[in-house]
């Protein structure tokens, strides 16, 4: 019989690692953006759907 407990823990730990990696790279990219010397901030209008 498969050891589901071990499989679950391995999967859970790997998913947790991947989420942490994604958060770290997002923070790094955000920091690089903030530190960039270009003034490239843009304003976007939020369009509301009139069908609601």
CHARMM-style PDB file with segment names, atoms N, HN, CA, C and O in Angstrom:
ATOM      1  N   UNK     1       0.844  -1.180   0.000  1.00  0.00      PROA
ATOM      2  CA  UNK     1       0.000   0.000   0.000  1.00  0.00      PROA
ATOM      3  C   UNK     1       0.892   1.247   0.000  1.00  0.00      PROA
ATOM      4  O   UNK     1       1.939   1.275   0.647  1.00  0.00      PROA
ATOM      5  N   UNK     2       0.466   2.258  -0.725  1.00  0.00      PROA
ATOM      6  HN  UNK     2      -0.385   2.235  -1.250  1.00  0.00      PROA
ATOM      7  CA  UNK     2       1.230   3.495  -0.821  1.00  0.00      PROA
ATOM      8  C   UNK     2       1.254   4.214   0.526  1.00  0.00      PROA
ATOM      9  O   UNK     2       0.279   4.190   1.277  1.00  0.00      PROA
ATOM     10  N   UNK     3       2.370   4.843   0.809  1.00  0.00      PROA
ATOM     11  HN  UNK     3       3.162   4.862   0.198  1.00  0.00      PROA
ATOM     12  CA  UNK     3       2.520   5.612   2.053  1.00  0.00      PROA
ATOM     13  C   UNK     3       2.039   7.039   1.802  1.00  0.00      PROA
ATOM     14  O   UNK     3       2.831   7.933   1.502  1.00  0.00      PROA
ATOM     15  N   UNK     4       0.730   7.234   1.930  1.00  0.00      PROA
ATOM     16  HN  UNK     4       0.087   6.508   2.174  1.00  0.00      PROA
ATOM     17  CA  UNK     4       0.122   8.521   1.598  1.00  0.00      PROA
ATOM     18  C   UNK     4       0.592   9.646   2.504  1.00  0.00      PROA
ATOM     19  O   UNK     4       0.697  10.793   2.068  1.00  0.00      PROA
ATOM     20  N   UNK     5       0.877   9.329   3.756  1.00  0.00      PROA
ATOM     21  HN  UNK     5       0.792   8.397   4.110  1.00  0.00      PROA
ATOM     22  CA  UNK     5       1.351  10.356   4.685  1.00  0.00      PROA
ATOM     23  C   UNK     5       2.681  10.920   4.202  1.00  0.00      PROA
ATOM     24  O   UNK     5       2.856  12.139   4.179  1.00  0.00      PROA
ATOM     25  N   UNK     6       3.615  10.068   3.820  1.00  0.00      PROA
ATOM     26  HN  UNK     6       3.473   9.078   3.839  1.00  0.00      PROA
ATOM     27  CA  UNK     6       4.910  10.514   3.312  1.00  0.00      PROA
ATOM     28  C   UNK     6       4.735  11.294   2.019  1.00  0.00      PROA
ATOM     29  O   UNK     6       5.367  12.332   1.818  1.00  0.00      PROA
ATOM     30  N   UNK     7       3.868  10.785   1.138  1.00  0.00      PROA
ATOM     31  HN  UNK     7       3.355   9.942   1.301  1.00  0.00      PROA
ATOM     32  CA  UNK     7       3.626  11.483  -0.131  1.00  0.00      PROA
ATOM     33  C   UNK     7       3.044  12.876   0.125  1.00  0.00      PROA
ATOM     34  O   UNK     7       3.453  13.845  -0.514  1.00  0.00      PROA
ATOM     35  N   UNK     8       2.097  12.976   1.050  1.00  0.00      PROA
ATOM     36  HN  UNK     8       1.764  12.189   1.569  1.00  0.00      PROA
ATOM     37  CA  UNK     8       1.477  14.255   1.367  1.00  0.00      PROA
ATOM     38  C   UNK     8       2.509  15.233   1.902  1.00  0.00      PROA
ATOM     39  O   UNK     8       2.552  16.383   1.466  1.00  0.00      PROA
ATOM     40  N   UNK     9       3.337  14.797   2.839  1.00  0.00      PROA
ATOM     41  HN  UNK     9       3.302  13.863   3.194  1.00  0.00      PROA
ATOM     42  CA  UNK     9       4.339  15.691   3.423  1.00  0.00      PROA
ATOM     43  C   UNK     9       5.360  16.146   2.392  1.00  0.00      PROA
ATOM     44  O   UNK     9       5.767  17.308   2.402  1.00  0.00      PROA
ATOM     45  N   UNK    10       5.780  15.261   1.509  1.00  0.00      PROA
ATOM     46  HN  UNK    10       5.450  14.317   1.500  1.00  0.00      PROA
ATOM     47  CA  UNK    10       6.723  15.641   0.457  1.00  0.00      PROA
ATOM     48  C   UNK    10       6.101  16.696  -0.461  1.00  0.00      PROA
ATOM     49  O   UNK    10       6.741  17.693  -0.795  1.00  0.00      PROA
ATOM     50  N   UNK    11       4.852  16.466  -0.864  1.00  0.00      PROA
ATOM     51  HN  UNK    11       4.333  15.656  -0.592  1.00  0.00      PROA
ATOM     52  CA  UNK    11       4.153  17.409  -1.727  1.00  0.00      PROA
ATOM     53  C   UNK    11       3.944  18.741  -1.030  1.00  0.00      PROA
ATOM     54  O   UNK    11       4.206  19.795  -1.609  1.00  0.00      PROA
ATOM     55  N   UNK    12       3.475  18.701   0.206  1.00  0.00      PROA
ATOM     56  HN  UNK    12       3.263  17.844   0.677  1.00  0.00      PROA
ATOM     57  CA  UNK    12       3.238  19.928   0.962  1.00  0.00      PROA
ATOM     58  C   UNK    12       4.520  20.737   1.122  1.00  0.00      PROA
ATOM     59  O   UNK    12       4.512  21.953   0.929  1.00  0.00      PROA
ATOM     60  N   UNK    13       5.614  20.079   1.470  1.00  0.00      PROA
ATOM     61  HN  UNK    13       5.620  19.091   1.627  1.00  0.00      PROA
ATOM     62  CA  UNK    13       6.889  20.780   1.661  1.00  0.00      PROA
ATOM     63  C   UNK    13       7.391  21.398   0.363  1.00  0.00      PROA
ATOM     64  O   UNK    13       7.906  22.516   0.366  1.00  0.00      PROA
ATOM     65  N   UNK    14       7.244  20.685  -0.736  1.00  0.00      PROA
ATOM     66  HN  UNK    14       6.826  19.777  -0.739  1.00  0.00      PROA
ATOM     67  CA  UNK    14       7.712  21.213  -2.021  1.00  0.00      PROA
ATOM     68  C   UNK    14       6.872  22.402  -2.453  1.00  0.00      PROA
ATOM     69  O   UNK    14       7.411  23.400  -2.932  1.00  0.00      PROA
ATOM     70  N   UNK    15       5.562  22.308  -2.289  1.00  0.00      PROA
ATOM     71  HN  UNK    15       5.125  21.498  -1.899  1.00  0.00      PROA
ATOM     72  CA  UNK    15       4.682  23.429  -2.637  1.00  0.00      PROA
ATOM     73  C   UNK    15       5.022  24.643  -1.793  1.00  0.00      PROA
ATOM     74  O   UNK    15       5.058  25.761  -2.306  1.00  0.00      PROA
ATOM     75  N   UNK    16       5.270  24.443  -0.518  1.00  0.00      PROA
ATOM     76  HN  UNK    16       5.241  23.534  -0.101  1.00  0.00      PROA
ATOM     77  CA  UNK    16       5.660  25.529   0.370  1.00  0.00      PROA
ATOM     78  C   UNK    16       6.969  26.170  -0.100  1.00  0.00      PROA
ATOM     79  O   UNK    16       7.093  27.395  -0.103  1.00  0.00      PROA
ATOM     80  N   UNK    17       7.934  25.355  -0.493  1.00  0.00      PROA
ATOM     81  HN  UNK    17       7.833  24.360  -0.490  1.00  0.00      PROA
ATOM     82  CA  UNK    17       9.208  25.876  -1.003  1.00  0.00      PROA
ATOM     83  C   UNK    17       8.997  26.707  -2.263  1.00  0.00      PROA
ATOM     84  O   UNK    17       9.596  27.772  -2.412  1.00  0.00      PROA
ATOM     85  N   UNK    18       8.163  26.235  -3.153  1.00  0.00      PROA
ATOM     86  HN  UNK    18       7.676  25.370  -3.032  1.00  0.00      PROA
ATOM     87  CA  UNK    18       7.908  26.951  -4.408  1.00  0.00      PROA
ATOM     88  C   UNK    18       7.218  28.280  -4.136  1.00  0.00      PROA
ATOM     89  O   UNK    18       7.564  29.290  -4.749  1.00  0.00      PROA
ATOM     90  N   UNK    19       6.263  28.298  -3.240  1.00  0.00      PROA
ATOM     91  HN  UNK    19       5.982  27.478  -2.742  1.00  0.00      PROA
ATOM     92  CA  UNK    19       5.577  29.548  -2.886  1.00  0.00      PROA
ATOM     93  C   UNK    19       6.582  30.542  -2.309  1.00  0.00      PROA
ATOM     94  O   UNK    19       6.563  31.722  -2.661  1.00  0.00      PROA
ATOM     95  N   UNK    20       7.453  30.070  -1.427  1.00  0.00      PROA
ATOM     96  HN  UNK    20       7.467  29.112  -1.141  1.00  0.00      PROA
ATOM     97  CA  UNK    20       8.473  30.954  -0.854  1.00  0.00      PROA
ATOM     98  C   UNK    20       9.405  31.492  -1.930  1.00  0.00      PROA
ATOM     99  O   UNK    20       9.761  32.670  -1.908  1.00  0.00      PROA
ATOM    100  N   UNK    21       9.803  30.642  -2.870  1.00  0.00      PROA
ATOM    101  HN  UNK    21       9.514  29.685  -2.888  1.00  0.00      PROA
ATOM    102  CA  UNK    21      10.664  31.090  -3.972  1.00  0.00      PROA
ATOM    103  C   UNK    21       9.974  32.163  -4.807  1.00  0.00      PROA
ATOM    104  O   UNK    21      10.591  33.162  -5.175  1.00  0.00      PROA
ATOM    105  N   UNK    22       8.698  31.955  -5.103  1.00  0.00      PROA
ATOM    106  HN  UNK    22       8.197  31.143  -4.804  1.00  0.00      PROA
ATOM    107  CA  UNK    22       7.948  32.936  -5.886  1.00  0.00      PROA
ATOM    108  C   UNK    22       7.830  34.270  -5.145  1.00  0.00      PROA
ATOM    109  O   UNK    22       7.956  35.334  -5.752  1.00  0.00      PROA
ATOM    110  N   UNK    23       7.590  34.211  -3.853  1.00  0.00      PROA
ATOM    111  HN  UNK    23       7.488  33.347  -3.360  1.00  0.00      PROA
ATOM    112  CA  UNK    23       7.490  35.440  -3.066  1.00  0.00      PROA
ATOM    113  C   UNK    23       8.826  36.181  -3.043  1.00  0.00      PROA
ATOM    114  O   UNK    23       8.857  37.408  -3.144  1.00  0.00      PROA
ATOM    115  N   UNK    24       9.913  35.453  -2.911  1.00  0.00      PROA
ATOM    116  HN  UNK    24       9.888  34.456  -2.829  1.00  0.00      PROA
ATOM    117  CA  UNK    24      11.238  36.080  -2.891  1.00  0.00      PROA
ATOM    118  C   UNK    24      11.557  36.759  -4.214  1.00  0.00      PROA
ATOM    119  O   UNK    24      12.052  37.886  -4.226  1.00  0.00      PROA
ATOM    120  N   UNK    25      11.279  36.091  -5.328  1.00  0.00      PROA
ATOM    121  HN  UNK    25      10.877  35.175  -5.318  1.00  0.00      PROA
ATOM    122  CA  UNK    25      11.585  36.687  -6.620  1.00  0.00      PROA
ATOM    123  C   UNK    25      10.657  37.863  -6.905  1.00  0.00      PROA
ATOM    124  O   UNK    25      11.068  38.826  -7.553  1.00  0.00      PROA
ATOM    125  N   UNK    26       9.426  37.802  -6.437  1.00  0.00      PROA
ATOM    126  HN  UNK    26       9.092  37.019  -5.911  1.00  0.00      PROA
ATOM    127  CA  UNK    26       8.517  38.933  -6.599  1.00  0.00      PROA
ATOM    128  C   UNK    26       9.054  40.135  -5.829  1.00  0.00      PROA
ATOM    129  O   UNK    26       9.066  41.248  -6.354  1.00  0.00      PROA
ATOM    130  N   UNK    27       9.494  39.926  -4.602  1.00  0.00      PROA
ATOM    131  HN  UNK    27       9.484  39.021  -4.176  1.00  0.00      PROA
ATOM    132  CA  UNK    27      10.032  41.017  -3.804  1.00  0.00      PROA
ATOM    133  C   UNK    27      11.293  41.598  -4.430  1.00  0.00      PROA
ATOM    134  O   UNK    27      11.493  42.812  -4.425  1.00  0.00      PROA
ATOM    135  N   UNK    28      12.139  40.728  -4.969  1.00  0.00      PROA
ATOM    136  HN  UNK    28      11.975  39.741  -4.974  1.00  0.00      PROA
ATOM    137  CA  UNK    28      13.349  41.188  -5.640  1.00  0.00      PROA
ATOM    138  C   UNK    28      12.997  42.058  -6.846  1.00  0.00      PROA
ATOM    139  O   UNK    28      13.570  43.132  -7.028  1.00  0.00      PROA
ATOM    140  N   UNK    29      12.066  41.599  -7.657  1.00  0.00      PROA
ATOM    141  HN  UNK    29      11.601  40.727  -7.508  1.00  0.00      PROA
ATOM    142  CA  UNK    29      11.664  42.367  -8.835  1.00  0.00      PROA
ATOM    143  C   UNK    29      11.006  43.690  -8.454  1.00  0.00      PROA
ATOM    144  O   UNK    29      11.232  44.707  -9.109  1.00  0.00      PROA
ATOM    145  N   UNK    30      10.196  43.680  -7.401  1.00  0.00      PROA
ATOM    146  HN  UNK    30      10.013  42.854  -6.869  1.00  0.00      PROA
ATOM    147  CA  UNK    30       9.591  44.918  -6.929  1.00  0.00      PROA
ATOM    148  C   UNK    30      10.665  45.897  -6.470  1.00  0.00      PROA
ATOM    149  O   UNK    30      10.583  47.090  -6.762  1.00  0.00      PROA
ATOM    150  N   UNK    31      11.661  45.405  -5.762  1.00  0.00      PROA
ATOM    151  HN  UNK    31      11.728  44.436  -5.524  1.00  0.00      PROA
ATOM    152  CA  UNK    31      12.742  46.264  -5.293  1.00  0.00      PROA
ATOM    153  C   UNK    31      13.532  46.832  -6.469  1.00  0.00      PROA
ATOM    154  O   UNK    31      13.881  48.012  -6.465  1.00  0.00      PROA
ATOM    155  N   UNK    32      13.813  46.012  -7.463  1.00  0.00      PROA
ATOM    156  HN  UNK    32      13.529  45.053  -7.466  1.00  0.00      PROA
ATOM    157  CA  UNK    32      14.514  46.492  -8.652  1.00  0.00      PROA
ATOM    158  C   UNK    32      13.705  47.568  -9.361  1.00  0.00      PROA
ATOM    159  O   UNK    32      14.264  48.553  -9.844  1.00  0.00      PROA
ATOM    160  N   UNK    33      12.414  47.385  -9.424  1.00  0.00      PROA
ATOM    161  HN  UNK    33      11.960  46.585  -9.032  1.00  0.00      PROA
ATOM    162  CA  UNK    33      11.547  48.374 -10.057  1.00  0.00      PROA
ATOM    163  C   UNK    33      11.568  49.695  -9.292  1.00  0.00      PROA
ATOM    164  O   UNK    33      11.695  50.763  -9.890  1.00  0.00      PROA
ATOM    165  N   UNK    34      11.445  49.618  -7.983  1.00  0.00      PROA
ATOM    166  HN  UNK    34      11.342  48.750  -7.497  1.00  0.00      PROA
ATOM    167  CA  UNK    34      11.428  50.820  -7.147  1.00  0.00      PROA
ATOM    168  C   UNK    34      12.760  51.566  -7.247  1.00  0.00      PROA
ATOM    169  O   UNK    34      12.790  52.797  -7.252  1.00  0.00      PROA
ATOM    170  N   UNK    35      13.846  50.821  -7.325  1.00  0.00      PROA
ATOM    171  HN  UNK    35      13.821  49.821  -7.321  1.00  0.00      PROA
ATOM    172  CA  UNK    35      15.169  51.433  -7.378  1.00  0.00      PROA
ATOM    173  C   UNK    35      15.564  51.914  -8.779  1.00  0.00      PROA
ATOM    174  O   UNK    35      16.572  52.605  -8.930  1.00  0.00      PROA
ATOM    175  N   UNK    36      14.795  51.563  -9.785  1.00  0.00      PROA
ATOM    176  HN  UNK    36      13.976  51.002  -9.663  1.00  0.00      PROA
ATOM    177  CA  UNK    36      15.148  51.985 -11.142  1.00  0.00      PROA
ATOM    178  C   UNK    36      15.049  53.497 -11.243  1.00  0.00      PROA
ATOM    179  O   UNK    36      14.215  54.124 -10.590  1.00  0.00      PROA
ATOM    180  N   UNK    37      15.897  54.063 -12.059  1.00  0.00      PROA
ATOM    181  HN  UNK    37      16.574  53.554 -12.590  1.00  0.00      PROA
ATOM    182  CA  UNK    37      15.948  55.516 -12.192  1.00  0.00      PROA
ATOM    183  C   UNK    37      14.925  56.049 -13.186  1.00  0.00      PROA
ATOM    184  O   UNK    37      14.674  57.253 -13.226  1.00  0.00      PROA
ATOM    185  N   UNK    38      14.352  55.200 -13.960  1.00  0.00      PROA
ATOM    186  HN  UNK    38      14.556  54.221 -13.928  1.00  0.00      PROA
ATOM    187  CA  UNK    38      13.364  55.634 -14.932  1.00  0.00      PROA
ATOM    188  C   UNK    38      12.063  55.997 -14.231  1.00  0.00      PROA
ATOM    189  O   UNK    38      11.666  55.380 -13.243  1.00  0.00      PROA
ATOM    190  N   UNK    39      11.427  57.001 -14.767  1.00  0.00      PROA
ATOM    191  HN  UNK    39      11.749  57.502 -15.570  1.00  0.00      PROA
ATOM    192  CA  UNK    39      10.107  57.368 -14.263  1.00  0.00      PROA
ATOM    193  C   UNK    39       9.084  56.687 -15.157  1.00  0.00      PROA
ATOM    194  O   UNK    39       8.551  57.296 -16.085  1.00  0.00      PROA
ATOM    195  N   UNK    40       8.821  55.446 -14.876  1.00  0.00      PROA
ATOM    196  HN  UNK    40       9.254  54.951 -14.122  1.00  0.00      PROA
ATOM    197  CA  UNK    40       7.965  54.669 -15.753  1.00  0.00      PROA
ATOM    198  C   UNK    40       6.666  54.236 -15.087  1.00  0.00      PROA
ATOM    199  O   UNK    40       6.061  53.242 -15.488  1.00  0.00      PROA
ATOM    200  N   UNK    41       6.244  54.966 -14.089  1.00  0.00      PROA
ATOM    201  HN  UNK    41       6.735  55.774 -13.763  1.00  0.00      PROA
ATOM    202  CA  UNK    41       4.970  54.670 -13.464  1.00  0.00      PROA
ATOM    203  C   UNK    41       3.854  55.165 -14.366  1.00  0.00      PROA
ATOM    204  O   UNK    41       3.934  56.265 -14.913  1.00  0.00      PROA
ATOM    205  N   UNK    42       2.834  54.373 -14.520  1.00  0.00      PROA
ATOM    206  HN  UNK    42       2.770  53.479 -14.076  1.00  0.00      PROA
ATOM    207  CA  UNK    42       1.724  54.736 -15.384  1.00  0.00      PROA
ATOM    208  C   UNK    42       0.427  54.633 -14.603  1.00  0.00      PROA
ATOM    209  O   UNK    42       0.270  53.764 -13.746  1.00  0.00      PROA
ATOM    210  N   UNK    43      -0.487  55.517 -14.906  1.00  0.00      PROA
ATOM    211  HN  UNK    43      -0.359  56.223 -15.603  1.00  0.00      PROA
ATOM    212  CA  UNK    43      -1.814  55.457 -14.317  1.00  0.00      PROA
ATOM    213  C   UNK    43      -2.748  54.784 -15.309  1.00  0.00      PROA
ATOM    214  O   UNK    43      -2.716  55.074 -16.505  1.00  0.00      PROA
ATOM    215  N   UNK    44      -3.558  53.906 -14.815  1.00  0.00      PROA
ATOM    216  HN  UNK    44      -3.584  53.670 -13.843  1.00  0.00      PROA
ATOM    217  CA  UNK    44      -4.522  53.224 -15.659  1.00  0.00      PROA
ATOM    218  C   UNK    44      -5.912  53.475 -15.096  1.00  0.00      PROA
ATOM    219  O   UNK    44      -6.134  53.421 -13.887  1.00  0.00      PROA
ATOM    220  N   UNK    45      -6.825  53.745 -15.987  1.00  0.00      PROA
ATOM    221  HN  UNK    45      -6.645  53.789 -16.970  1.00  0.00      PROA
ATOM    222  CA  UNK    45      -8.202  53.923 -15.558  1.00  0.00      PROA
ATOM    223  C   UNK    45      -8.840  52.553 -15.364  1.00  0.00      PROA
ATOM    224  O   UNK    45      -8.595  51.621 -16.130  1.00  0.00      PROA
ATOM    225  N   UNK    46      -9.641  52.453 -14.350  1.00  0.00      PROA
ATOM    226  HN  UNK    46      -9.840  53.210 -13.728  1.00  0.00      PROA
ATOM    227  CA  UNK    46     -10.391  51.226 -14.120  1.00  0.00      PROA
ATOM    228  C   UNK    46     -11.722  51.382 -14.835  1.00  0.00      PROA
ATOM    229  O   UNK    46     -12.506  52.283 -14.534  1.00  0.00      PROA
ATOM    230  N   UNK    47     -11.962  50.502 -15.774  1.00  0.00      PROA
ATOM    231  HN  UNK    47     -11.325  49.771 -16.019  1.00  0.00      PROA
ATOM    232  CA  UNK    47     -13.206  50.556 -16.528  1.00  0.00      PROA
ATOM    233  C   UNK    47     -14.231  49.671 -15.844  1.00  0.00      PROA
ATOM    234  O   UNK    47     -13.965  48.506 -15.549  1.00  0.00      PROA
ATOM    235  N   UNK    48     -15.389  50.226 -15.600  1.00  0.00      PROA
ATOM    236  HN  UNK    48     -15.605  51.172 -15.840  1.00  0.00      PROA
ATOM    237  CA  UNK    48     -16.473  49.465 -14.981  1.00  0.00      PROA
ATOM    238  C   UNK    48     -17.396  48.928 -16.064  1.00  0.00      PROA
ATOM    239  O   UNK    48     -17.735  49.621 -17.024  1.00  0.00      PROA
ATOM    240  N   UNK    49     -17.784  47.699 -15.884  1.00  0.00      PROA
ATOM    241  HN  UNK    49     -17.508  47.136 -15.105  1.00  0.00      PROA
ATOM    242  CA  UNK    49     -18.695  47.067 -16.838  1.00  0.00      PROA
ATOM    243  C   UNK    49     -20.093  47.617 -16.602  1.00  0.00      PROA
ATOM    244  O   UNK    49     -20.633  47.482 -15.504  1.00  0.00      PROA
ATOM    245  N   UNK    50     -20.683  48.233 -17.613  1.00  0.00      PROA
ATOM    246  HN  UNK    50     -20.245  48.342 -18.505  1.00  0.00      PROA
ATOM    247  CA  UNK    50     -21.999  48.860 -17.453  1.00  0.00      PROA
ATOM    248  C   UNK    50     -23.127  47.844 -17.466  1.00  0.00      PROA
ATOM    249  O   UNK    50     -24.280  48.199 -17.225  1.00  0.00      PROA
ATOM    250  N   UNK    51     -22.811  46.580 -17.745  1.00  0.00      PROA
ATOM    251  HN  UNK    51     -21.874  46.291 -17.940  1.00  0.00      PROA
ATOM    252  CA  UNK    51     -23.836  45.546 -17.799  1.00  0.00      PROA
ATOM    253  C   UNK    51     -24.193  45.004 -16.418  1.00  0.00      PROA
ATOM    254  O   UNK    51     -25.166  44.259 -16.289  1.00  0.00      PROA
ATOM    255  N   UNK    52     -23.438  45.355 -15.391  1.00  0.00      PROA
ATOM    256  HN  UNK    52     -22.648  45.959 -15.495  1.00  0.00      PROA
ATOM    257  CA  UNK    52     -23.701  44.822 -14.038  1.00  0.00      PROA
ATOM    258  C   UNK    52     -24.911  45.400 -13.439  1.00  0.00      PROA
ATOM    259  OT1 UNK    52     -25.267  45.058 -12.312  1.00  0.00      PROA
TER     260      UNK     52
END
